Amino acid sequence: MAEQKEEFESKGLNVAALSYDSPAVLKHFADRAGVDYPLLADTDSEVIRAFGILNDRVPADHRFYGIPNPGYYVIDEHGIVQSKYFEERYQDRFTSASILVREFDDPGEVQGEAETPHLRVSWSASNHEVLGGNRVSLILQVAMKPKMHVYAPDVTGYLPVDWEMTSSAGWRDLPPEFPESELLHLPAIDEIVPVYEGRFRVVRDLEIGANKQLRPLVSADGTIAVEGVFHYQACDDKVCYLPQQIPLKWTFGVNAYDRQRAPESLRR
């Protein structure tokens, strides 16, 4: 979150984190980790309960009782929730950078681009480094050349665009989210078909596995490589061209979680 603090603020959002830990524990962590945004102590979990995110799987007599389910809320100046980002498992978490992608159409960090006679495409990611359990966003930005179009995924009888990912034990790719298409009339055959023209953007999330799943896949330079293929068949107002495949590749640095605890005197 600290890395994206200024970017959130530039878009009109202040950043804060809520915890059931005491002010002393939060201060110790902030000083050690260099956190410069507010860490809010909710020691009796009153606010955590108000937002409905109390982890009710923890018994009331356990020292972790009162801990929230981890996630993000985007709230307005009146405290009204505008959107939220939570996962089924507490080990899996959206990154703050992926929220920027979804909330503000942030382009992410470009990792590659290609050009064909029909289109230009660049691929980027919300993050350049990952932790086990992160949920990061991959982005394709496609710019069709003049008079060109490609068919949307819901087309019938034509070859649609497709974004294929190479499977891996170290992560799980979620389905791509294509934008709403436009309807194009083909006068030569008197058909109306869903297409993309001009520019369009496709986002898909990647759920990074646990560290033990990632470890065998990390290269000597401390990175993992995620690969895929963009498939399309372009047409203009007269001709449909041969189907094309564009190889895609993302590289991520792999970090480890900070597991250092607060001094014993500050713990619950």
C-alpha positions in Angstrom: 0.0 0.0 0.0 2.8 2.4 0.8 4.1 2.3 -2.8 0.7 3.4 -4.1 -0.1 6.0 -1.4 0.7 9.0 -3.5 -1.1 7.7 -6.5 -4.2 7.1 -4.5 -4.0 10.6 -3.1 -3.5 12.1 -6.6 -6.9 10.5 -7.5 -8.6 12.0 -4.4 -8.4 9.0 -2.1 -6.8 9.0 1.3 -5.2 5.7 2.6 -5.6 4.2 6.0 -5.3 0.7 7.5 -7.5 -0.7 10.3 -6.3 -3.3 12.8 -7.3 -4.9 16.0 -3.8 -4.3 17.3 -3.0 -1.7 20.0 -1.6 1.7 19.1 1.8 0.6 20.6 2.0 -2.4 18.3 1.0 -0.4 15.3 3.6 2.3 16.1 6.3 -0.3 16.4 5.4 -1.8 13.1 5.1 1.6 11.4 8.5 2.8 12.7 10.2 -0.5 11.7 8.6 -0.7 8.2 8.6 3.0 7.4 4.8 3.2 7.0 3.7 6.8 6.6 -0.1 6.5 6.3 -2.5 6.2 9.2 -2.7 2.9 11.0 -6.0 2.9 13.0 -6.2 0.8 16.2 -9.6 -0.8 16.7 -8.7 -2.8 19.8 -12.3 -3.8 20.7 -13.1 -4.5 17.0 -16.0 -2.1 17.1 -15.4 -0.7 13.6 -14.4 -4.1 12.3 -17.8 -5.4 13.4 -19.6 -2.3 11.9 -18.1 -3.1 8.5 -19.1 -6.8 8.9 -15.6 -8.1 8.5 -14.9 -9.8 11.9 -13.3 -13.2 11.3 -15.9 -15.3 13.1 -13.9 -18.5 12.6 -11.6 -17.5 15.5 -13.0 -18.6 18.9 -13.8 -15.9 21.4 -11.2 -17.2 23.8 -8.4 -17.2 21.3 -5.7 -14.5 21.4 -6.5 -13.7 17.7 -10.2 -13.1 18.4 -11.2 -9.7 17.0 -9.0 -9.9 13.9 -10.7 -8.8 10.6 -11.0 -10.7 7.4 -8.3 -8.9 5.2 -9.5 -6.8 2.3 -10.1 -3.3 1.1 -13.0 -0.9 1.2 -13.3 2.2 -1.0 -15.6 4.6 0.9 -16.7 8.1 0.1 -16.6 11.2 2.4 -19.8 10.1 4.1 -18.5 6.7 5.0 -20.6 5.0 2.3 -18.9 1.9 0.8 -18.4 2.4 -3.0 -16.6 -0.9 -3.7 -14.9 -3.6 -1.8 -12.2 -6.2 -2.5 -12.2 -9.4 -0.5 -11.2 -13.0 -1.2 -12.7 -16.3 0.0 -9.4 -17.3 1.7 -7.5 -14.9 4.0 -4.2 -16.1 2.4 -5.3 -14.5 -0.9 -5.3 -10.7 -1.2 -5.8 -8.1 -3.9 -2.8 -5.8 -4.2 -3.4 -2.1 -3.9 -2.0 -1.6 -7.4 -4.6 -4.0 -8.8 -7.3 -1.8 -7.2 -5.9 1.2 -9.0 -6.2 -0.8 -12.2 -9.9 -1.6 -11.5 -11.0 1.7 -9.9 -9.2 4.2 -12.2 -8.3 2.2 -15.3 -4.6 2.6 -14.3 -2.5 1.2 -17.2 0.0 -0.7 -15.0 3.6 -1.2 -15.9 4.1 -2.0 -19.5 6.1 -5.3 -20.0 5.9 -5.7 -23.7 4.3 -4.5 -27.0 3.9 -5.7 -30.5 2.6 -4.4 -33.8 1.0 -6.2 -36.8 -0.5 -4.9 -40.0 -3.9 -4.9 -38.2 -3.3 -3.7 -34.7 -0.9 -2.6 -31.9 -1.0 -4.3 -28.5 0.8 -3.7 -25.3 0.7 -5.8 -22.2 1.3 -4.7 -18.6 0.7 -5.7 -15.0 -0.5 -3.9 -11.9 2.7 -5.0 -10.0 6.3 -5.7 -10.9 6.8 -7.8 -7.7 4.6 -10.3 -6.0 4.1 -12.2 -2.8 2.6 -15.6 -2.3 -1.2 -15.2 -2.2 -1.2 -11.9 -4.1 -4.0 -11.2 -6.6 -2.5 -9.0 -9.4 -4.0 -7.7 -12.6 -2.7 -8.2 -16.1 -3.8 -5.8 -18.8 -3.9 -5.8 -22.6 -4.3 -2.5 -24.4 -5.3 -3.0 -28.0 -5.4 -0.3 -30.7 -6.9 -1.4 -34.0 -5.6 0.2 -37.2 -8.0 2.2 -39.4 -10.9 0.3 -40.9 -9.9 -2.9 -38.9 -12.1 -4.8 -36.5 -11.9 -8.0 -34.5 -14.8 -10.2 -33.3 -15.8 -10.1 -29.7 -15.9 -13.3 -27.6 -19.7 -13.7 -27.9 -19.7 -13.8 -31.7 -21.3 -16.8 -33.4 -19.9 -18.2 -36.7 -16.7 -16.2 -36.7 -13.3 -16.5 -35.0 -13.3 -14.3 -31.8 -10.4 -12.7 -29.9 -9.0 -14.9 -27.2 -6.5 -14.5 -24.5 -4.9 -17.8 -23.6 -2.6 -18.3 -20.6 0.1 -21.0 -20.0 -1.0 -23.1 -17.0 1.3 -23.4 -14.0 1.3 -24.9 -10.5 2.5 -21.6 -9.2 -0.5 -19.4 -10.0 -4.1 -19.5 -11.3 -5.3 -17.3 -14.1 -8.9 -16.0 -13.8 -11.1 -15.5 -16.9 -10.3 -12.3 -18.9 -12.8 -9.5 -18.7 -13.5 -8.1 -22.1 -15.2 -4.8 -22.5 -18.7 -4.4 -24.0 -18.5 -4.8 -27.8 -20.1 -2.7 -30.6 -22.5 -4.1 -33.2 -21.3 -3.8 -36.7 -23.5 -4.3 -39.8 -21.8 -6.3 -42.6 -23.8 -5.1 -45.7 -22.2 -7.7 -48.0 -23.9 -10.5 -46.1 -26.4 -8.5 -44.3 -25.3 -9.6 -40.8 -24.9 -7.7 -37.5 -22.0 -9.0 -35.4 -20.3 -7.9 -32.1 -16.8 -6.4 -32.8 -14.1 -4.2 -31.3 -12.9 -1.3 -33.3 -10.6 1.6 -32.3 -9.1 1.0 -28.8 -10.1 -1.6 -26.2 -8.7 -2.9 -22.9 -8.9 -6.4 -21.4 -8.1 -7.2 -17.8 -7.6 -10.5 -16.1 -6.4 -11.3 -12.6 -3.7 -13.7 -11.6 -3.8 -15.4 -8.2 -0.3 -16.2 -7.1 0.1 -19.4 -5.2 1.8 -20.0 -1.8 5.5 -19.5 -1.4 6.1 -23.3 -1.4 4.4 -23.5 -4.8 6.3 -20.6 -6.2 9.8 -21.6 -5.0 10.5 -24.2 -7.6 9.6 -21.8 -10.4 11.8 -18.9 -9.3 14.7 -18.3 -11.6 18.3 -17.5 -10.5 17.6 -13.8 -10.7 14.7 -14.1 -8.3 11.9 -13.8 -10.8 9.0 -15.8 -12.3 7.8 -15.7 -15.9 4.1 -15.8 -16.8 3.3 -16.4 -20.4 0.2 -16.3 -22.6 -1.0 -15.8 -26.2 -3.3 -13.2 -27.7 -5.4 -14.8 -30.6 -7.3 -12.7 -33.1 -8.5 -12.6 -36.7 -8.8 -9.1 -38.1 -11.1 -7.9 -40.9 -11.6 -4.7 -42.7 -14.6 -3.6 -44.8 -13.6 -6.0 -47.6 -11.3 -8.8 -46.4 -10.8 -11.1 -43.4 -7.2 -11.8 -42.8 -5.5 -15.0 -41.6 -5.7 -15.7 -37.9 -2.8 -14.4 -35.8 -1.1 -15.2 -32.5 0.9 -12.8 -30.4 3.0 -14.3 -27.6 2.8 -12.5 -24.3 5.2 -12.6 -21.3 5.3 -11.0 -17.9 8.2 -11.1 -15.4 7.7 -10.6 -11.7 10.1 -10.4 -8.8 9.2 -12.6 -5.9 9.3 -11.2 -2.4 8.9 -12.9 1.0 6.4 -11.8 3.7 7.6 -9.8 6.7 6.9 -12.2 9.5 8.7 -10.3 12.3 6.4 -9.9 15.3 6.1 -7.0 17.7 8.1 -7.3 21.0 6.6 -9.8 23.4 5.8 -7.0 25.9 3.4 -5.4 23.3 1.6 -8.5 22.3 -1.9 -9.5 23.4 
